[in-house]
């Protein structure tokens, strides 16, 4: 009789342990499944908001710590990402000619880079969501927009920001632009692809 009653008790429903396993599986499905179902429109909105906020935050850090900061943007390699670097004091923005000359040097002859990755405002690299890319990065120091390799946007210890346009795209129908203000670090978000010259003319 006792054995029968136990079987009936267990057959009435799940144990607490079984419920926890089911909840854990459900949470894992939600965590991995939701990003895949996010539309490109939602992805691009989220990234431009993050980057607009990052620009203001990096500008404030540069002023507060009296250091030169830069946002690094890697593009054109299939794993587009961005991160933040800093250097002590005031560092001049290198010209394109200077950067080209440094690239041509042997590894041992190159001057040490004054910049290093910083853990603030976030640690490591942030990769763009799948299907989203940096279309181009253009600053006042560039002759042409950068579409390959790593580009930089500089923030001075005085709180000045390189006038820049960062384009984000899904390489299909969506291209948005972030236009960075050199005085405030504020980023204007435009739901079109725009060049720096066009931004300056507006």
C-alpha positions in Angstrom: 0.0 0.0 0.0 2.8 2.4 1.0 4.6 1.8 -2.3 1.5 2.5 -4.3 0.8 5.8 -2.5 4.3 6.9 -3.2 3.9 6.2 -6.9 0.7 8.2 -7.0 2.4 11.1 -5.2 5.2 11.3 -7.8 2.9 10.9 -10.7 0.8 13.9 -9.8 3.4 16.5 -11.0 7.0 17.6 -11.4 9.4 17.8 -8.5 11.1 21.1 -7.7 14.3 19.9 -9.2 12.6 19.0 -12.5 10.9 22.4 -12.6 14.2 24.1 -12.1 15.7 22.2 -15.0 12.8 23.1 -17.3 13.1 26.8 -16.4 16.9 26.7 -17.0 16.3 25.2 -20.5 13.6 27.7 -21.3 15.9 30.6 -20.1 18.7 29.3 -22.3 16.4 29.1 -25.4 15.2 32.7 -24.8 18.8 34.0 -24.3 20.1 32.5 -27.5 17.0 32.7 -29.6 15.8 36.3 -29.1 18.9 38.0 -30.7 18.4 35.9 -33.8 14.9 37.1 -34.2 15.7 40.8 -33.7 15.2 42.7 -36.9 18.1 44.6 -38.5 16.2 47.8 -37.8 16.2 47.1 -34.1 19.8 46.0 -34.1 21.0 49.2 -35.9 18.9 51.4 -33.5 20.5 49.7 -30.5 24.0 50.1 -31.8 23.7 53.7 -32.7 22.2 54.5 -29.3 25.2 52.7 -27.6 27.7 54.5 -29.8 26.1 57.9 -29.3 26.2 57.4 -25.5 29.8 56.1 -25.8 30.9 59.3 -27.5 29.7 61.5 -24.7 31.1 59.1 -22.1 34.6 59.0 -23.7 34.7 62.8 -24.0 33.9 63.1 -20.3 36.6 60.6 -19.4 39.2 62.5 -21.5 38.4 65.8 -19.8 38.2 64.3 -16.3 41.5 62.3 -16.6 43.3 64.9 -18.7 44.2 62.1 -21.2 43.8 61.6 -25.0 41.2 59.0 -25.8 40.2 57.4 -29.0 37.4 55.0 -30.2 38.9 52.3 -32.4 36.6 50.8 -35.1 37.6 47.6 -36.9 35.8 47.1 -40.2 35.8 45.1 -43.4 37.0 41.8 -41.9 33.7 40.1 -41.2 33.9 40.6 -37.4 33.4 44.4 -37.1 34.0 45.6 -33.6 34.9 48.7 -31.6 36.8 49.4 -28.4 38.4 52.4 -26.5 42.0 53.3 -26.0 43.8 56.1 -24.1 47.2 57.8 -23.9 48.8 60.0 -21.3 48.5 63.8 -21.8 47.8 65.5 -25.1 48.6 63.4 -28.2 48.6 64.9 -31.7 46.4 63.1 -34.2 48.7 61.6 -36.8 48.3 62.5 -40.4 47.5 59.9 -43.0 51.0 60.3 -44.5 52.6 59.7 -41.1 50.5 56.5 -40.6 51.5 55.3 -44.1 55.1 55.9 -43.3 54.9 54.0 -40.0 53.2 51.0 -41.8 56.1 50.8 -44.3 58.7 50.6 -41.5 60.0 47.3 -40.2 58.3 46.1 -37.0 61.5 46.8 -34.9 61.9 50.3 -36.3 58.3 51.5 -35.6 57.8 54.0 -32.8 55.9 52.5 -29.8 52.2 53.3 -29.9 51.3 55.7 -27.1 47.8 54.3 -26.9 46.6 51.2 -25.1 43.2 49.6 -24.6 41.4 50.7 -21.5 38.8 49.0 -19.3 36.6 52.0 -19.1 33.8 52.6 -20.1 33.8 48.9 -21.0 36.3 46.1 -21.1 37.6 44.5 -24.3 35.9 44.7 -27.7 32.3 45.1 -28.5 31.4 43.2 -31.7 28.5 44.4 -33.9 25.5 42.1 -34.0 25.4 39.5 -36.8 24.5 41.1 -40.2 25.5 44.6 -39.1 28.7 46.3 -40.3 30.6 49.6 -40.2 30.1 51.0 -43.7 32.7 53.7 -43.3 34.4 56.0 -40.9 35.4 59.5 -42.0 37.2 62.2 -39.9 38.6 65.6 -40.7 42.1 64.2 -40.8 41.3 61.7 -43.6 41.4 62.4 -47.3 39.0 59.6 -48.0 36.5 57.6 -45.8 38.0 54.4 -44.3 36.2 51.2 -45.2 38.8 48.6 -44.3 41.1 48.0 -41.4 41.0 50.0 -38.1 40.0 53.7 -38.0 40.1 56.0 -35.0 38.1 58.9 -33.7 40.1 61.1 -31.2 39.0 62.9 -28.0 41.4 65.5 -26.6 42.0 66.2 -22.8 40.3 69.6 -23.4 37.1 67.9 -24.4 37.3 68.4 -28.1 36.2 65.6 -30.5 37.4 64.9 -34.0 34.6 65.9 -36.3 33.5 62.5 -37.7 30.9 60.5 -39.5 30.5 56.8 -38.7 28.2 54.8 -41.0 26.5 51.6 -39.9 24.9 49.3 -42.5 23.3 45.9 -43.1 24.8 46.0 -46.6 21.2 45.8 -48.0 18.5 48.4 -47.3 19.7 50.0 -44.0 22.5 52.6 -43.6 22.5 55.0 -40.7 25.0 57.7 -39.8 26.4 59.0 -36.6 27.7 62.6 -36.9 30.0 63.5 -33.9 30.0 67.2 -32.8 33.6 68.4 -32.2 32.6 70.7 -29.2 30.1 68.6 -27.3 30.8 65.1 -28.4 27.0 64.8 -29.0 26.2 62.4 -31.9 23.4 63.3 -34.3 21.8 60.1 -35.6 20.6 60.2 -39.3 18.7 57.3 -40.9 20.6 57.7 -44.1 24.2 57.3 -45.3 25.9 60.7 -45.3 29.5 62.0 -45.9 31.4 64.4 -43.7 31.1 67.1 -46.4 27.4 66.7 -46.5 27.2 66.8 -42.7 29.2 70.0 -42.7 27.0 71.6 -45.3 23.8 71.0 -43.3 
